[in-house]
Amino acid sequence: MTRLLDRSGPVLSSLRGPELDEAIRASEGRTVLAEVVAGASPLLNGTSNAELVAAFGADLICLNLAESRTDRALVDGLEKVDPTPKGFSGLAGFLGRPVGLNLEPDIDSVPMAYRASADNVRSAESAGAAFVMITANPGRGVTIEDLESAVRTARGAVEGMLCWAGKMHHSGAEEPLGPESVARLVAAGAQGALVPLPGTVPGISEGLAAGMVQEARSAGGLAIGTIATSQEGADRHTLRQLALCAKRIGVDVHHIGDAGFSGLASPESLYAYSVAARGIRHTWNRMARGPRASWSGKE
């Protein structure tokens, strides 16, 4: 299996399902995932936030608060691109990165468009989403039980969709997070579990987080270390420390959230994290392999 680290352009952007899972595993803890709020205004005029995080080293892009549609661009800032990349597959081909999305449990506090309903999961798969993360935005009041139900729905709707699940913070419903919560989500069908990095969520120690990673991996899943407490906008030293901690506990995917600025991480923080997690060589290779100049609209 060729490492995700060594893929670029259409070979990378087309990864789905088991092939994406295996490429991540082969990269041995050196995969960086950046989250972007789909409807947020671009930080830079004329450049989408998805392009910006890709340019600063992200291997995977996850859209938060995105609708599962194929008939329009999913992020702002692509108005002058001709043809405009539409849907997840179009955006992935344009960026040269797999693109997935967050979906949340089917409860009253979550708008219908963002729920992990069978229809939304099938729509996302049809639009070319490479993966789905079942999680919850702040204040939703989501429990682990809600996440379990959402995972079962998602896996039942599209068997081949790569599905990761868990909390990046307490989401308005404080309850113990640890190996037991990871085990419940993997048993429900999640192929990876979200693990808040030590230093982000109060009470998540390095030992506890390492236990969560071990539980996910021993069950055959991936461990996704998350930063989603606005520390994606912290200073570069803090991001480096979080990256090295993530390496020590053994995460497979390094997730960086969307709240450094409005709708994306600080690009400088993303860069600092990437260099700490995998060095200059892999970071610069990823940064340099953007396909925009040869974009033709063909998927």
TAURPE-V990479 format. One record per pair of residues at least 6 apart in sequence whose C-alpha atoms are under 8 Angstrom apart, sorted by the first residue. I is the first residue (numbers start at 1). J is the second residue. Records with the same first field share a line. If there is no record, write none. Layout:
I: J / J
This chain:
1: 22 / 23 / 26
2: 23 / 26
3: 23 / 24 / 25 / 26 / 27
4: 12 / 20 / 23 / 24 / 26 / 27 / 31
5: 27 / 30 / 31 / 59 / 282 / 286
8: 96 / 97 / 286 / 289
9: 93 / 95 / 96 / 97 / 289 / 290 / 291
10: 93 / 96
12: 96 / 97 / 98
13: 92 / 93 / 95 / 96 / 97 / 98 / 99
14: 89 / 92 / 93 / 97 / 98 / 130
15: 98 / 130
16: 98 / 130 / 131 / 161 / 162
17: 130 / 131 / 160 / 161 / 162
18: 160 / 162
21: 162 / 222
24: 31 / 252 / 253
25: 222 / 252
28: 252
29: 247 / 250 / 251 / 252 / 253 / 254
30: 252 / 253 / 254 / 277 / 278
31: 58 / 59 / 60 / 252 / 253 / 254
32: 57 / 58 / 59 / 60 / 253 / 254 / 255 / 256 / 274
33: 58 / 59 / 60 / 61 / 62 / 253 / 254 / 255 / 256
34: 53 / 58 / 59 / 60 / 61 / 62 / 255 / 256 / 257 / 258 / 264 / 265
35: 61 / 62 / 63 / 64 / 255 / 256 / 257 / 258 / 264 / 265
36: 49 / 50 / 61 / 62 / 63 / 64 / 257 / 258 / 263 / 264 / 265
37: 63 / 64 / 65 / 66 / 258 / 263 / 264
38: 63 / 64 / 65 / 66 / 74 / 75 / 76 / 263
39: 65 / 66 / 74 / 75 / 76 / 263
40: 75 / 76 / 262 / 263
41: 76 / 77 / 262 / 263
42: 48 / 49 / 76 / 77
43: 49 / 262
45: 77
46: 77 / 78 / 79 / 80
47: 77 / 78
48: 75 / 76 / 77 / 78
49: 75 / 76 / 77 / 263 / 264
50: 61 / 75 / 95
51: 95
52: 267
53: 264 / 265 / 267 / 270
54: 60 / 61 / 95 / 97 / 287 / 290
55: 286 / 287 / 288 / 290
56: 267 / 268 / 270 / 271 / 287
57: 270 / 271 / 274 / 283 / 284 / 286 / 287
58: 270 / 286 / 287
59: 97 / 98 / 286
60: 97 / 98 / 99 / 100
61: 97 / 98 / 99 / 100
62: 99 / 100 / 101 / 102
63: 99 / 100 / 101 / 102
64: 101 / 102 / 103
65: 101 / 102 / 103 / 114
66: 74 / 101 / 102 / 113 / 114
67: 74 / 113 / 114
68: 87 / 113 / 120 / 121 / 123 / 124 / 127
69: 87 / 123 / 124 / 127
70: 86 / 87 / 88 / 126 / 127
71: 86 / 87
72: 85 / 86 / 87
73: 84 / 85 / 86 / 87 / 91
74: 86 / 87 / 88 / 91
78: 84 / 85
82: 297
83: 296 / 297
84: 297
85: 91 / 93 / 94 / 297
87: 127 / 128
88: 99 / 100 / 124 / 127 / 128 / 129 / 130
89: 99 / 127 / 128 / 129 / 299
90: 128 / 297 / 299
91: 99
92: 98 / 99
93: 297 / 299
94: 291 / 292 / 295 / 297
95: 290 / 291 / 292
96: 290 / 291
98: 129 / 130
99: 129 / 130 / 131
100: 129 / 130 / 131 / 132 / 133
101: 129 / 131 / 132 / 133
102: 114 / 132 / 133 / 134 / 135
103: 114 / 115 / 116 / 132 / 133 / 134 / 135 / 136
104: 110 / 114 / 115 / 116 / 134 / 135 / 136 / 137 / 147 / 150
105: 115 / 116 / 117 / 134 / 135 / 136 / 142 / 146 / 147 / 149 / 150
106: 112 / 115 / 116 / 117 / 146 / 150
107: 115
109: 140 / 141
110: 140
113: 120
114: 120
116: 134 / 150 / 151 / 153 / 154
117: 150 / 153 / 154
118: 153 / 154 / 156 / 157
119: 157
121: 154 / 157 / 158
122: 157 / 158
125: 158 / 161
130: 161 / 162
131: 161 / 162 / 163 / 164
132: 161 / 162 / 163 / 164
133: 163 / 164 / 165
134: 147 / 150 / 151 / 163 / 164 / 165 / 166
135: 147 / 165 / 166 / 167 / 168
136: 142 / 167 / 168 / 171
137: 171
138: 169 / 170 / 171 / 172
139: 171 / 172 / 173
140: 171 / 172 / 173
141: 171 / 172 / 173
142: 171 / 172 / 173
143: 173 / 175
144: 166 / 181 / 185
147: 165 / 166 / 185
148: 184 / 185 / 188
149: 188
151: 163 / 165 / 185 / 188 / 189 / 190
152: 188 / 189
154: 163
155: 161 / 163 / 189 / 190
162: 191
163: 190 / 191 / 192
164: 190 / 191 / 192 / 193 / 194
165: 185 / 190 / 192 / 193 / 194
166: 182 / 185 / 193 / 194 / 195
167: 194 / 195 / 196
168: 194 / 195 / 196 / 201 / 226 / 227 / 228 / 229
169: 196 / 201 / 228 / 229
177: 204
178: 208 / 209 / 211 / 212
179: 208 / 211 / 212 / 213 / 214 / 215 / 216
180: 212
182: 193 / 194 / 212 / 215 / 216
183: 215 / 216 / 219
185: 193
186: 192 / 193 / 216 / 219 / 221
190: 221
191: 220 / 221 / 222
192: 216 / 221 / 222 / 223 / 224
193: 213 / 216 / 221 / 222 / 223 / 224
194: 223 / 224 / 225 / 226
195: 209 / 212 / 213 / 223 / 224 / 225 / 226
196: 204 / 209 / 225 / 226 / 227 / 228
197: 204 / 206 / 209 / 225 / 226 / 227 / 242 / 245 / 246
198: 204 / 205 / 206 / 209 / 242 / 245
199: 205 / 242
200: 227 / 228 / 229 / 231
201: 229
206: 245 / 249
209: 249
210: 249 / 250
213: 223 / 249 / 250 / 251
216: 222 / 223
217: 223
222: 251 / 252 / 253
223: 250 / 251 / 252 / 253
224: 251 / 252 / 253 / 254 / 255
225: 246 / 251 / 252 / 253 / 254 / 255
226: 254 / 255 / 256 / 257
227: 255 / 256 / 257
228: 256 / 257 / 258 / 259
229: 257 / 259
230: 257 / 258 / 259 / 260
231: 239 / 259 / 260
232: 239 / 256 / 257 / 258 / 259 / 260 / 265 / 266 / 269 / 270
233: 259 / 260 / 261 / 265 / 266 / 269
234: 260 / 269
235: 269
236: 268 / 269 / 272 / 273
237: 272
239: 269 / 270 / 272 / 273
240: 272 / 273 / 276 / 277
242: 273
243: 254 / 273 / 274 / 276 / 277
244: 276 / 277
246: 254
247: 277
256: 265 / 270
257: 264 / 265
258: 264 / 265
259: 265
260: 266
271: 283
274: 283
275: 283
